[in-house]
Amino acid sequence: MEVFEAILRRRSVRSYLPDPVPQEKLRRILEAGRLSPSAMNKQPWHFIVVTDPEKRKELAHGKFGYMLKEAPLVIVGCGDREASPKWYKVDTAIALQTMVIAATGEELGTCWVGSFDEAMVKETLKIPDRFEVVAMLAVGYPKEGFSLTGTITSVLRKKKDFGEIVSYNCYGESPRI
């Protein structure tokens, strides 16, 4: 799949088949994160791959994290505050987004989850103090079929036009695209 096609096809998947993610696909997704850019090449991230059903169930306690227990794997993106005090969150988010696109290219669905109790996540996964949990990714094969939530969301939340999000040279100058 071409990169732009993966960007176009990417959507937040909230319902997954129980099928495990093949190791070669997971390896490519993690490699995409590893190769991501970071400020001064500090690479202030650590990714925890969670496949244990009980641990995934624990991680799913956040208000909008219910899909974490159904997805066959969860990637927890942690940023190292000591390695890059100013940029660890941004750098870790860049790496996670790169993994989202890579997963889409592998025909997998993902959902970015930012709703969680960080203390509980850190305790459950034994994450050292110097790391902050930036976000979690549910990863797996999407369930086929009608999703009322997904349909309503796509109808109500259309993407903005270029003129609303792009300016040239100064804020408010019309885009030439």
Backbone as CSV, one residue per row, in Angstrom:
resi,resn,N_x,N_y,N_z,CA_x,CA_y,CA_z,C_x,C_y,C_z
1,MET,0.853,-1.176,0.000,0.000,0.000,0.000,0.900,1.242,0.000
2,GLU,0.573,2.211,-0.827,1.301,3.477,-0.852,1.028,4.259,0.433
3,VAL,1.964,5.112,0.809,1.840,5.873,2.050,0.580,6.735,2.053
4,PHE,0.319,7.468,0.986,-0.842,8.346,0.977,-2.139,7.545,1.053
5,GLU,-2.155,6.375,0.441,-3.337,5.517,0.545,-3.558,5.098,2.003
6,ALA,-2.474,4.775,2.711,-2.593,4.418,4.130,-3.131,5.597,4.936
7,ILE,-2.683,6.797,4.619,-3.180,7.989,5.318,-4.672,8.168,5.056
8,LEU,-5.094,7.975,3.813,-6.510,8.104,3.463,-7.360,7.021,4.116
9,ARG,-6.834,5.816,4.250,-7.607,4.684,4.782,-7.627,4.634,6.303
10,ARG,-6.721,5.322,6.948,-6.623,5.273,8.404,-7.895,5.787,9.052
11,ARG,-8.367,5.052,10.018,-9.514,5.479,10.802,-9.352,4.895,12.195
12,SER,-10.076,5.421,13.141,-10.031,4.894,14.499,-10.922,3.670,14.575
13,VAL,-10.318,2.525,14.849,-11.039,1.263,14.923,-11.313,0.954,16.391
14,ARG,-12.566,0.694,16.701,-12.955,0.466,18.095,-13.492,-0.941,18.351
15,SER,-13.434,-1.800,17.316,-13.908,-3.168,17.468,-12.994,-4.085,16.646
16,TYR,-12.466,-5.130,17.303,-11.422,-5.952,16.689,-11.772,-7.432,16.685
17,LEU,-11.232,-8.124,15.690,-11.275,-9.575,15.669,-10.267,-10.084,16.700
18,PRO,-10.453,-11.297,17.221,-9.514,-11.822,18.211,-8.196,-12.326,17.610
19,ASP,-8.089,-12.335,16.280,-6.901,-12.875,15.612,-5.640,-12.136,16.053
20,PRO,-4.587,-12.893,16.389,-3.347,-12.231,16.791,-2.681,-11.519,15.610
21,VAL,-1.918,-10.497,15.921,-1.142,-9.777,14.911,0.136,-10.572,14.660
22,PRO,0.409,-10.950,13.402,1.626,-11.705,13.106,2.887,-10.930,13.533
23,GLN,3.863,-11.667,14.024,5.096,-11.055,14.515,5.793,-10.203,13.465
24,GLU,5.775,-10.625,12.199,6.457,-9.836,11.164,5.776,-8.481,10.961
25,LYS,4.452,-8.439,11.088,3.737,-7.162,10.971,4.039,-6.283,12.187
26,LEU,3.998,-6.878,13.369,4.322,-6.122,14.577,5.739,-5.579,14.496
27,ARG,6.652,-6.384,14.027,8.055,-5.948,13.906,8.167,-4.727,12.988
28,ARG,7.460,-4.723,11.858,7.515,-3.576,10.934,6.890,-2.327,11.567
29,ILE,5.824,-2.515,12.324,5.188,-1.379,13.005,6.140,-0.771,14.024
30,LEU,6.747,-1.620,14.841,7.704,-1.136,15.842,8.934,-0.513,15.188
31,GLU,9.359,-1.081,14.074,10.505,-0.523,13.344,10.172,0.872,12.814
32,ALA,8.942,1.075,12.369,8.521,2.410,11.910,8.639,3.410,13.055
33,GLY,8.236,3.012,14.251,8.388,3.886,15.409,9.845,4.143,15.737
34,ARG,10.643,3.100,15.694,12.075,3.224,15.996,12.782,4.185,15.045
35,LEU,12.367,4.195,13.795,13.014,5.025,12.772,12.474,6.452,12.726
36,SER,11.520,6.776,13.579,10.909,8.103,13.574,11.910,9.185,13.987
37,PRO,11.671,10.411,13.523,12.567,11.507,13.918,12.318,11.934,15.358
38,SER,13.360,12.488,15.952,13.239,13.040,17.306,14.229,14.191,17.453
39,ALA,13.928,15.100,18.357,14.788,16.257,18.591,16.188,15.778,18.990
40,MET,17.168,16.266,18.282,18.571,15.925,18.522,18.812,14.405,18.533
41,ASN,17.949,13.674,17.853,18.021,12.218,17.746,18.105,11.528,19.111
42,LYS,17.428,12.093,20.101,17.448,11.528,21.456,16.640,10.236,21.566
43,GLN,15.639,10.082,20.699,14.786,8.894,20.709,14.300,8.592,22.130
44,PRO,13.592,9.556,22.747,13.213,9.424,24.151,11.947,8.591,24.374
45,TRP,11.886,7.430,23.770,10.680,6.629,23.843,10.989,5.198,24.251
46,HIS,9.977,4.579,24.756,10.012,3.143,25.010,8.594,2.648,24.747
47,PHE,8.486,1.551,24.012,7.182,1.015,23.645,6.967,-0.331,24.317
48,ILE,5.859,-0.466,25.000,5.521,-1.720,25.664,4.393,-2.368,24.880
49,VAL,4.641,-3.559,24.364,3.652,-4.320,23.613,2.924,-5.214,24.611
50,VAL,1.629,-5.008,24.725,0.827,-5.747,25.701,-0.121,-6.687,24.954
51,THR,0.098,-7.981,25.138,-0.780,-8.986,24.532,-1.555,-9.762,25.594
52,ASP,-1.123,-9.715,26.831,-1.781,-10.428,27.924,-3.204,-9.890,28.117
53,PRO,-4.235,-10.755,27.991,-5.633,-10.292,28.096,-5.961,-9.597,29.421
54,GLU,-5.404,-10.077,30.510,-5.690,-9.458,31.814,-5.083,-8.059,31.906
55,LYS,-3.893,-7.894,31.397,-3.266,-6.573,31.414,-4.012,-5.611,30.487
56,ARG,-4.444,-6.101,29.314,-5.212,-5.251,28.390,-6.520,-4.821,29.049
57,LYS,-7.129,-5.722,29.793,-8.377,-5.405,30.500,-8.131,-4.307,31.538
58,GLU,-7.026,-4.377,32.243,-6.663,-3.336,33.216,-6.468,-1.988,32.521
59,LEU,-5.787,-2.003,31.369,-5.512,-0.762,30.639,-6.786,-0.120,30.101
60,ALA,-7.846,-0.905,29.941,-9.087,-0.433,29.328,-9.985,0.345,30.283
61,HIS,-9.545,0.639,31.489,-10.396,1.307,32.474,-10.637,2.794,32.186
62,GLY,-9.872,3.401,31.303,-10.097,4.811,30.984,-11.450,5.021,30.337
63,LYS,-11.954,6.238,30.417,-13.289,6.566,29.902,-13.491,6.151,28.449
64,PHE,-12.472,6.333,27.613,-12.611,6.015,26.191,-11.665,4.902,25.753
65,GLY,-11.224,4.070,26.684,-10.255,3.028,26.365,-10.816,1.626,26.301
66,TYR,-12.144,1.494,26.219,-12.792,0.180,26.260,-12.270,-0.781,25.198
67,MET,-11.835,-0.262,24.043,-11.412,-1.147,22.957,-10.073,-1.825,23.239
68,LEU,-9.349,-1.359,24.253,-8.049,-1.944,24.572,-8.170,-3.397,25.020
69,LYS,-9.286,-3.757,25.642,-9.440,-5.147,26.089,-9.778,-6.078,24.937
70,GLU,-10.340,-5.546,23.849,-10.722,-6.377,22.708,-9.603,-6.503,21.677
71,ALA,-8.807,-5.468,21.526,-7.710,-5.509,20.559,-6.704,-6.578,20.979
72,PRO,-6.180,-7.356,20.035,-5.250,-8.416,20.413,-3.913,-7.909,20.946
73,LEU,-3.600,-6.655,20.644,-2.403,-6.086,21.243,-2.560,-4.589,21.430
74,VAL,-1.832,-4.100,22.415,-1.806,-2.682,22.736,-0.345,-2.258,22.768
75,ILE,-0.054,-1.124,22.158,1.285,-0.543,22.247,1.185,0.671,23.149
76,VAL,1.917,0.637,24.248,1.941,1.743,25.197,3.191,2.560,24.905
77,GLY,2.985,3.815,24.523,4.095,4.706,24.189,4.504,5.528,25.392
78,CYS,5.724,5.328,25.849,6.245,6.031,27.022,7.353,6.982,26.602
79,GLY,7.329,8.194,27.154,8.356,9.185,26.863,9.292,9.347,28.049
80,ASP,10.578,9.398,27.763,11.617,9.501,28.792,11.902,10.974,29.082
81,ARG,11.417,11.452,30.235,11.598,12.857,30.625,13.063,13.207,30.830
82,GLU,13.875,12.261,31.280,15.295,12.528,31.517,16.076,12.631,30.215
83,ALA,15.745,11.804,29.244,16.472,11.798,27.973,16.241,13.072,27.174
84,SER,15.026,13.607,27.249,14.681,14.800,26.474,13.580,15.566,27.203
85,PRO,13.948,16.331,28.243,12.946,16.982,29.093,11.947,17.867,28.346
86,LYS,12.392,18.509,27.287,11.527,19.450,26.582,10.693,18.777,25.481
87,TRP,11.206,17.704,24.881,10.582,17.175,23.665,10.087,15.743,23.737
88,TYR,10.179,15.089,24.890,9.823,13.671,24.957,8.383,13.390,24.523
89,LYS,7.440,14.278,24.862,6.036,14.037,24.492,5.842,14.139,22.978
90,VAL,6.390,15.183,22.402,6.246,15.385,20.954,6.922,14.242,20.201
91,ASP,8.141,13.911,20.592,8.880,12.860,19.892,8.172,11.509,19.996
92,THR,7.657,11.186,21.164,6.951,9.922,21.339,5.655,9.919,20.528
93,ALA,4.958,11.053,20.487,3.733,11.152,19.684,4.037,10.984,18.198
94,ILE,5.135,11.557,17.732,5.529,11.383,16.325,5.752,9.907,16.031
95,ALA,6.469,9.218,16.902,6.752,7.795,16.697,5.458,6.972,16.707
96,LEU,4.557,7.288,17.630,3.283,6.558,17.679,2.460,6.789,16.416
97,GLN,2.429,8.020,15.922,1.672,8.294,14.695,2.301,7.582,13.499
98,THR,3.603,7.504,13.465,4.267,6.754,12.401,3.861,5.289,12.464
99,MET,3.730,4.757,13.685,3.284,3.369,13.845,1.838,3.185,13.395
100,VAL,0.999,4.185,13.623,-0.401,4.124,13.176,-0.448,3.977,11.657
101,ILE,0.320,4.779,10.945,0.339,4.710,9.474,0.920,3.377,9.018
102,ALA,1.983,2.919,9.686,2.576,1.623,9.333,1.564,0.498,9.548
103,ALA,0.816,0.536,10.643,-0.189,-0.496,10.918,-1.273,-0.490,9.843
104,THR,-1.698,0.697,9.430,-2.693,0.791,8.362,-2.143,0.163,7.088
105,GLY,-0.889,0.427,6.785,-0.237,-0.177,5.618,-0.162,-1.690,5.708
106,GLU,-0.202,-2.225,6.909,-0.190,-3.675,7.139,-1.608,-4.255,7.198
107,GLU,-2.608,-3.439,6.810,-4.017,-3.861,6.810,-4.557,-4.086,8.220
108,LEU,-3.991,-3.383,9.199,-4.451,-3.471,10.581,-5.153,-2.187,10.969
109,GLY,-6.029,-2.284,11.922,-6.704,-1.114,12.455,-6.041,-0.682,13.750
110,THR,-6.188,0.604,14.066,-5.645,1.145,15.309,-6.637,2.138,15.902
111,CYS,-6.462,2.398,17.176,-7.170,3.493,17.821,-6.221,4.110,18.833
112,TRP,-6.003,5.405,18.699,-5.164,6.173,19.609,-5.976,6.404,20.881
113,VAL,-5.422,6.038,22.021,-6.129,6.181,23.292,-5.319,7.094,24.210
114,GLY,-5.942,8.191,24.599,-5.305,9.132,25.513,-6.022,9.215,26.842
115,SER,-7.061,8.416,26.995,-7.872,8.404,28.212,-7.428,7.226,29.078
116,PHE,-6.651,7.521,30.117,-6.175,6.459,30.998,-5.710,7.054,32.318
117,ASP,-5.637,6.205,33.305,-5.113,6.566,34.612,-3.627,6.218,34.572
118,GLU,-2.796,7.234,34.432,-1.366,6.980,34.236,-0.748,6.191,35.386
119,ALA,-1.102,6.519,36.614,-0.533,5.805,37.760,-0.866,4.313,37.689
120,MET,-2.101,3.994,37.316,-2.512,2.597,37.208,-1.757,1.899,36.073
121,VAL,-1.616,2.587,34.927,-0.897,2.004,33.789,0.554,1.739,34.184
122,LYS,1.182,2.724,34.831,2.581,2.565,35.233,2.753,1.427,36.227
123,GLU,1.813,1.297,37.151,1.887,0.208,38.134,1.663,-1.142,37.459
124,THR,0.662,-1.234,36.604,0.337,-2.492,35.921,1.501,-2.985,35.075
125,LEU,2.175,-2.057,34.399,3.244,-2.436,33.462,4.643,-2.240,34.031
126,LYS,4.736,-1.839,35.302,6.032,-1.652,35.984,6.923,-0.650,35.234
127,ILE,6.353,0.474,34.865,7.068,1.507,34.109,7.864,2.379,35.086
128,PRO,9.160,2.572,34.828,9.989,3.397,35.709,9.504,4.848,35.785
129,ASP,9.827,5.514,36.886,9.377,6.884,37.149,9.790,7.887,36.080
130,ARG,10.944,7.710,35.468,11.417,8.711,34.502,10.573,8.758,33.218
131,PHE,9.718,7.747,33.035,8.863,7.698,31.851,7.474,8.211,32.158
132,GLU,6.891,8.887,31.159,5.495,9.299,31.212,4.757,8.562,30.106
133,VAL,3.578,8.067,30.410,2.770,7.406,29.390,2.151,8.503,28.532
134,VAL,2.514,8.521,27.254,2.033,9.555,26.335,0.692,9.154,25.729
135,ALA,0.590,7.923,25.264,-0.642,7.420,24.662,-0.527,5.915,24.500
136,MET,-1.665,5.296,24.219,-1.696,3.864,23.942,-2.379,3.656,22.595
137,LEU,-1.935,2.636,21.876,-2.536,2.280,20.596,-3.153,0.896,20.686
138,ALA,-4.440,0.800,20.414,-5.072,-0.501,20.207,-4.721,-0.909,18.785
139,VAL,-4.333,-2.167,18.594,-3.913,-2.638,17.266,-4.512,-4.015,17.015
140,GLY,-5.064,-4.197,15.821,-5.592,-5.503,15.445,-6.361,-5.439,14.147
141,TYR,-6.929,-6.573,13.780,-7.742,-6.641,12.565,-9.137,-6.120,12.884
142,PRO,-9.616,-5.129,12.128,-10.953,-4.576,12.394,-12.045,-5.617,12.164
143,LYS,-13.070,-5.572,13.008,-14.258,-6.382,12.767,-14.985,-5.778,11.588
144,GLU,-15.482,-6.621,10.734,-16.280,-6.144,9.609,-17.686,-5.856,10.096
145,GLY,-18.407,-5.062,9.343,-19.803,-4.840,9.691,-20.089,-3.401,10.030
146,PHE,-21.341,-3.167,10.272,-21.860,-1.839,10.527,-21.476,-1.354,11.915
147,SER,-20.978,-0.138,11.978,-20.662,0.480,13.265,-21.438,1.783,13.352
148,LEU,-22.470,1.811,14.174,-23.277,3.014,14.316,-22.430,4.181,14.822
149,THR,-21.577,3.927,15.807,-20.718,4.985,16.346,-19.803,5.533,15.259
150,GLY,-19.171,4.627,14.496,-18.276,5.056,13.421,-19.005,5.829,12.338
151,THR,-20.199,5.395,11.991,-20.988,6.076,10.965,-21.382,7.478,11.430
152,ILE,-21.887,7.593,12.637,-22.280,8.904,13.178,-21.072,9.830,13.247
153,THR,-19.959,9.298,13.729,-18.744,10.105,13.849,-18.290,10.617,12.487
154,SER,-18.287,9.745,11.468,-17.811,10.175,10.148,-18.743,11.205,9.519
155,VAL,-20.039,11.136,9.806,-20.991,12.103,9.272,-20.859,13.448,9.989
156,LEU,-20.713,13.408,11.297,-20.670,14.640,12.082,-19.304,15.321,12.108
157,ARG,-18.263,14.583,11.885,-16.909,15.130,12.013,-16.166,15.089,10.689
158,LYS,-16.635,15.828,9.736,-15.961,15.910,8.449,-14.639,16.643,8.623
159,LYS,-13.685,16.343,7.764,-12.392,17.028,7.791,-12.570,18.446,7.260
160,LYS,-11.862,19.375,7.839,-11.947,20.781,7.440,-11.350,20.985,6.054
161,ASP,-11.827,22.019,5.361,-11.278,22.392,4.065,-9.913,23.057,4.253
162,PHE,-9.105,23.056,3.190,-7.787,23.692,3.245,-7.867,25.135,3.737
163,GLY,-8.851,25.881,3.253,-8.975,27.292,3.621,-9.150,27.524,5.113
164,GLU,-9.612,26.509,5.837,-9.797,26.624,7.285,-8.538,26.289,8.070
165,ILE,-7.598,25.570,7.447,-6.441,25.099,8.205,-5.093,25.502,7.627
166,VAL,-5.107,26.141,6.436,-3.846,26.492,5.769,-3.850,27.969,5.397
167,SER,-2.763,28.648,5.711,-2.539,30.021,5.251,-1.188,30.067,4.565
168,TYR,-0.960,31.064,3.729,0.323,31.245,3.065,0.956,32.534,3.533
169,ASN,2.173,32.428,4.002,3.022,33.545,4.422,2.544,34.269,5.677
170,CYS,1.262,34.476,5.835,0.691,35.105,7.025,-0.632,34.430,7.335
171,TYR,-1.011,34.449,8.613,-2.277,33.860,9.003,-3.414,34.545,8.237
172,GLY,-4.303,33.733,7.684,-5.470,34.261,6.973,-5.270,34.472,5.498
173,GLU,-4.038,34.358,4.988,-3.806,34.491,3.546,-4.289,33.217,2.858
174,SER,-5.069,33.367,1.812,-5.688,32.233,1.139,-4.654,31.241,0.605
175,PRO,-4.937,29.934,0.787,-4.042,28.933,0.253,-4.137,28.880,-1.269
176,ARG,-3.062,28.457,-1.886,-3.010,28.373,-3.345,-3.112,26.917,-3.830
177,ILE,-3.695,26.088,-2.991,-3.781,24.667,-3.334,-5.125,24.374,-3.965
